[in-house]
Amino acid sequence: MEPSQTVEDESQPSIATVTRRIQRLSLHLIPLPPLQCSPQLDMLTCAKANKQEVDVASLSSYMRGKHREIQEKIFDFFNSRPDLQTPTEISMKEHRELCLRQLLGLVREGKIKPFRYVVEDPAKYFAISEAVGSIDISLGIKFGVQYSLWGGSVLNLGTKKHRDKYFDGIDNLDYLGCFAMTELHHGSNVQGLQTVATFDPITDEFIIDTPNDGAIKWWIGNAAVHGKFATVFARLVLPTHDSKGVSDMGVHAFIVPIRDLKTHQPLPGIEINDCGHKIGLNGVDNGALRFRSVRIPRDNLLNRFGDVTRDGKYTSSLPTINKRFAATLGELVGGRVGLAHSSVGILKIAVTIAVRYSLLRQQFGPPKQPEVSILDYQSQQHKLMPMLASTYAFHFATQYLVEKYSEMKKTHDEQLVGDVHALSAGLKSYVTSFTAKSLSTCREACGGHGYAAVNRFGTLRNDHDIFQTFEGDNTVLLQQVAADLLKQYKDKFQGGALSVTWNYLRESMNTYLSQPNPVTARWESEDHLRDPKFQLDAFRYRTSRLLQSVAARLQKHTKTLGSFGAWNRCLNHLLTLAESHIESVILAKFIEAVQNCPDASSQAALKLLCDLYALDRIWKDIGTYRNVDYVAPNKAKAINKLTQYLSFQVRNMAGEFIDAFDLPPYILRAPIAMQSEAYSQYTQLVGF
């Protein structure tokens, strides 16, 4: 196509339009690189696509990593214990008791002791957690409440005296516990919690009180039936000798026994109620806790960041309430890391079931010819192949997050703490939201058979749905990412250092925000579009423009609306910015994983998935790139065409790609996902 064909015909062109016209007309004087449109782009049938060969064992080994053995041990244990396998139909009461037996069996019979890995080897802990959640998501959450939340709060917020006293009981499940942060009136706003812990210097105790109904601890996992202890987050109040009479030192964490260790009855002053049947996760006994003047020893304050002396004086190495609060929540970020990691595990199961069914299921076809696999239809590929590519992308991104979290736990580097906090918030939000939508898409892709409970989509969807809310509401978490990006943007102009994940912003302010190059905006060869530099530059260009534009809007609206009003006015813009940044991080980590893959066939296969992920995301936001002439019209068409072709290529290797997840039949469990005799197994379930 001639460059002059793209020139717009406007009766009253703006200065910007005139500038673009001049740039485009100047291309007549500049030789363009040859437009190497591969003939493969026109091969929009699976039969014509050239299938790559991949060593599935090598790809699986690269994906599963060094903790494959302990995951296999968990799978083998539950596969050998039919009595501990979750049936399709089960009551809430039975499911809760089964979950407890599953957890006890795993730890005491299966000899899986994960607690020490929470701090010593987080990557191994998260690998165990992913495998456990694959057995039953309710079991995965109960496991996480015990070890990551209740146990993690003791390890991360307490000191040696707490670890010495509670470690063994938590590890062997004698001390089943809860994490009592959320209240009826306060979830995301933790600083607004109302539960009070008042120090009594006469008895050397804290008195835990629920001042009103809104302060009742709500949705507390393990509380309704099984929990014996709770880490209770409450406002630490000290008596003073001034006119106020008391001093509020902010939110702190306290160990509060809630049931008698022998009789299992609620202790005096503890009121426990059951939150009842939920949309999902009914194997987890969520409860509500009210405290009526419950006295606990002063030593039960988890005092890593703040302590109270015998005479009632407050001591801390951190000077302000806000700094202590940030340090406290910073130590709890592992929950978000775990949810992002586990969400990818759930997505792998759903994608495997949907893709395998789509390969097996045949429907319609050319006249007088055999029916074809429904995965040969472009519409089915459009639903599932970018999702499969995204699953791989998320795997490597969350793997990177786990590595950074593990490094943070070892070094306690302040810069790394901030980086992991923002990255975990963004990935937890983005990945869990994507998985929630994908679970519904997978169900629809399997038609009526996807609606059968035995084929798992309903349970997976309902159990996973709350991942978007707990450990931080996804919309709130994305705002934290946006706020951190704006801080980095401000620091850049003040000469400050940028954190590791945000390094590209330095270049983006100088390069990405310049006028789009009118030459590269028109390149449409396959080699160019599959070049990682083009893909990553496109993602980062979008993020940088969003960052610059939202910063300008906030500055403008703050003058008339104040900072809170301006933030609310720009909120959707901020959420889009955060998602764009996280997509840039995901792509960068996927590209690195492709480059680091040691096996040539696996590397080529991963490159195919990576290209599909990148170009599919660019195409889905093509309007943004067209609006600023980052992509010319014919280049946009080429991106769309190549994306479709890559989907066909991935479809031809779909069986190998899902096999590389290496999920055993017991984990899949869906009859429609079995490689052979799918329908004979399925029909037996309904009595034939």
Sequence and secondary structure as in RCSB ss.txt:
>XXXX:A:sequence
MEPSQTVEDESQPSIATVTRRIQRLSLHLIPLPPLQCSPQLDMLTCAKANKQEVDVASLSSYMRGKHREIQEKIF
DFFNSRPDLQTPTEISMKEHRELCLRQLLGLVREGKIKPFRYVVEDPAKYFAISEAVGSIDISLGIKFGVQYSLW
GGSVLNLGTKKHRDKYFDGIDNLDYLGCFAMTELHHGSNVQGLQTVATFDPITDEFIIDTPNDGAIKWWIGNAAV
HGKFATVFARLVLPTHDSKGVSDMGVHAFIVPIRDLKTHQPLPGIEINDCGHKIGLNGVDNGALRFRSVRIPRDN
LLNRFGDVTRDGKYTSSLPTINKRFAATLGELVGGRVGLAHSSVGILKIAVTIAVRYSLLRQQFGPPKQPEVSIL
DYQSQQHKLMPMLASTYAFHFATQYLVEKYSEMKKTHDEQLVGDVHALSAGLKSYVTSFTAKSLSTCREACGGHG
YAAVNRFGTLRNDHDIFQTFEGDNTVLLQQVAADLLKQYKDKFQGGALSVTWNYLRESMNTYLSQPNPVTARWES
EDHLRDPKFQLDAFRYRTSRLLQSVAARLQKHTKTLGSFGAWNRCLNHLLTLAESHIESVILAKFIEAVQNCPDA
SSQAALKLLCDLYALDRIWKDIGTYRNVDYVAPNKAKAINKLTQYLSFQVRNMAGEFIDAFDLPPYILRAPIAMQ
SEAYSQYTQLVGF
>XXXX:A:secstr
  GGGG    SS  HHHHHHHHHHHGGGGS        GGGG  STTTS      HHHHHHHHHGGGHHHHHHHH
HHHHT GGGS  SS  HHHHHHHHHHHHHIIIIIS    TTHHHH HHHHHHHHHHHHHH HHHHHHHHIIIIII
HHHHHHHS HHHHHHHHHHHHTTSS EEEE  BSS SS GGG   EEEEETTTTEEEEE  SGGGSEEEETTTTT
T SEEEEEEEEEEE SSSS EEEEEEEEEEEE B TTT  B TTEEEEE    SS TTS  EEEEESSEEEEGGG
B  SS EE TTS EE SS SHHHHHHHHHHTTTHHHHHHHHHHHHHHHHHHHHHHHHHHH B   STTS   BGG
GSHHHHHHHHHHHHHHHHHHHHHHHHHHHHHHHHHH  HHHHHHHHHHHHHHHHHHHHHHHHHHHHHHHHTGGGG
GSGGGSHHHHHHHHGGGGTTTS HHHHHHHHHHHHHHHHHHHHTT    GGGTHHHHIIIIITS   TTGGG   
HHHHT HHHHHHHHHHHHHHHHHHHHHHHHHHHHHHHHHHHHHHTHHHHHHHHHHHHHHHHHHHHHHHHHH  SH
HHHHHHHHHHHHHHHHHHHHTHHHHHHTTSS HHHHHHHHHHHHHHHHHHHHTHHHHHHTT   HHHH  GGG S
SSHHHHHHHHTT 
